Amino acid sequence: MIPIPLDRIFVWYFATWFFVIALLWICDELRKRKNNSSDSVVKDRLFLCSKCNLTFLARDDREHIVRCPRCHEMCFFRQSKRF
């Protein structure tokens, strides 16, 4: 057998975990950067279901009538009047 000193085992163990954590952190940062602009929640675009009181976002910004994902009731987007 090949003798491996005990200090080398710990160095490789910590180096492997450091590499895995760094790789996961980079993947998370790339995911956040990709989804940063498209998934922002705007209070003016929230729909409220009158039947089950679920608040949700529409998939398309131009939609004014959508179905509730929970109860499939028709929900209308009512724009507030700004004076």
Disulfide bonds with the S-S distance in Angstrom:
none
